[in-house]
Amino acid sequence: MFTVQRELLIAGTLAVALSLLVMALRPAERVRARNMLIVVVLLALAQTINVIAAHTNTTLFADDTNHAIHGWIADIIYLVVAAIVIRLGGILLFRALLPPLRIKPPQIIEDLVVALLVIAWVGMWLRTAGMDFSSVVTTSAVLTGIVAFSMQDTLGNILGGLALQLDRSIRIGDWVRIDDVNGRVTEIRWRYTAIETRSRETVIVPNSALMRTRFAVIGARSDTSMLWRRSVGFSLTAGSGMRNIGTILEDAVVNADIAHVAADPPPSCVLMELLPDGGNYVLRYWLTNPQFDDVTDSAVRVHCQAALLREGIRVAIPTEEHFVIKENDAFRSARDATEQRNRISALKKVDIFRTLDDAELAELASHLVHAPFVAGDVMTRQGAVAHWLYLIVKGEAEVWVQGTQGARTLVSTLSDGHVFGEMGMMTGEPRRATVIAKSDFDCYRLDKEGFRHILTARPDIAAEISHVLVDRELTLAQQKALVDQPEPAKRRADIVARIREFFALDADSSPG
């Protein structure tokens, strides 16, 4: 009586077999397969009732109508069972057979294949039933356009979800940051992507929004290990040196056992900004699990704070103080007098200025310029021309000489009270050595014009300074192992002549 009885029996048997096979091979899908099996059993029961009712003619309609109704019921049951068979086949293929072969297509591909197979099956069934499926599609084109226009946002989300999974730009399990949302991707559906934050909040982001905006996937796709660089800031007062603070912060993390902090790459510290009484430092370390970013940042701060306290370095707490100082003439005079005394005291420690009287030292001090350096700075380079000298107030510097073969030799170390660059200021000769700061230190700079006034007023100082310069030159020559040096007296006369020429002194003035 019904043309689909045999096909329905085959489809039902196949659905039962596939559901049992899925439950055996894919335990995670047992609930879904069991539910589909229950539906198939209920449909089989419904078809049995339908057949019995058809044979007993228990209906209010005429025979022809009765026959058509029972036929429609059988057809609907057959289509539903066939759709269940296709769905079970998709689960078996995509979730049980392909994963062992290391083929893991996105979920949306499975849904798309199953949907297309169902549509194709319905089309074939309609053609078998005598209905032209292509004519149905053609006549409904206008209706399809209206539906597509009214559902463009939904279609955009669906196409966006398909594109995201096809190009694998975002995957389940990825940690992502989208605007102010930071969390792990838990689902990529047709319409939306679900992101679970550390606050146990699930944020639903439409797929079309992901296609239009920029988002960050935490961790490098080329690296199997999850590494995320974190930055922790510190505002610190100037303690034991700019470079030393960075080393203290780095060692505080390296020498501590902090969970979720990678040992390689090692942490690094950089000075980001200078403050009036210190600087802003940023310590960068690598996090192995983005879920614990705040907790790990806190642990890193605790260890760094303990290390800073051990070194006596204080955190620069933002404060605001208002001082009302009336800078009258007396205040400015006292401040300038203190600075002048400090400069004169520094000049008295320099042997080339030991013959100057107090007035001349005061005159020379007024021309000194404060010139601080930090460790590693090259203060003067061999061969350079610079018409000034440096007077070290505090710190150490190394003197290096580069030979003709290109090798560098450390010839001496300068410290508090030493002076260098005097030959360049007095005679204009190029620098004979390279001086590099060994530590952070303070010094003053004196240029040619600052010394000209004193030398012009008392040219005989040139002869006295020449003795000091020649002694220093001989010492440097001995350290460089040079033997072809001129006689000291001849060299002193030559230096005096150079000084007089360089400062354009009166040719009639006696050299002393």
Sequence and secondary structure as in RCSB ss.txt:
>XXXX:A:sequence
MFTVQRELLIAGTLAVALSLLVMALRPAERVRARNMLIVVVLLALAQTINVIAAHTNTTLFADDTNHAIHGWIAD
IIYLVVAAIVIRLGGILLFRALLPPLRIKPPQIIEDLVVALLVIAWVGMWLRTAGMDFSSVVTTSAVLTGIVAFS
MQDTLGNILGGLALQLDRSIRIGDWVRIDDVNGRVTEIRWRYTAIETRSRETVIVPNSALMRTRFAVIGARSDTS
MLWRRSVGFSLTAGSGMRNIGTILEDAVVNADIAHVAADPPPSCVLMELLPDGGNYVLRYWLTNPQFDDVTDSAV
RVHCQAALLREGIRVAIPTEEHFVIKENDAFRSARDATEQRNRISALKKVDIFRTLDDAELAELASHLVHAPFVA
GDVMTRQGAVAHWLYLIVKGEAEVWVQGTQGARTLVSTLSDGHVFGEMGMMTGEPRRATVIAKSDFDCYRLDKEG
FRHILTARPDIAAEISHVLVDRELTLAQQKALVDQPEPAKRRADIVARIREFFALDADSSPG
>XXXX:A:secstr
  TTHHHHHHHHHHHHHHHHHHHHH GGGHHHHHHHHHHHHHHHHHHHHHHHHHHHT SSS HHHHHHHHHHHHH
HHHHHHHHHHHHHHHHIIIIIISGGGT    HHHHHHHHHHHHHHHHHHHHHHTT  HHHHHHHTHHHHHHHHHH
THHHHHHHHHHHHHHHTTSS TT EEEETTEEEEEEEE SSEEEEEETTS EEEEEHHHHHHS  EESS TT SS
  EEEEEEEEEE  S HHHHHHHHHHHHHTS  TTB SSS  EEEEEEEETTEEEEEEEEEES GGGHHHHHHHH
HHHHHHHHHHTT  B             HHHHHHHHHHHHHHHHHHHHT GGGTT  HHHHHHHHTT EE  B T
T EEE TT    EEEEEEE  EEEEEE TTS EEEEEEE TT EE HHHHHH    SSEEEESS BEEEEEEHHH
HHHHHHH TTHHHHHHHHHHHHHHHHHHHTT      HHHHHHHHHHHHHHHTT  TTS   
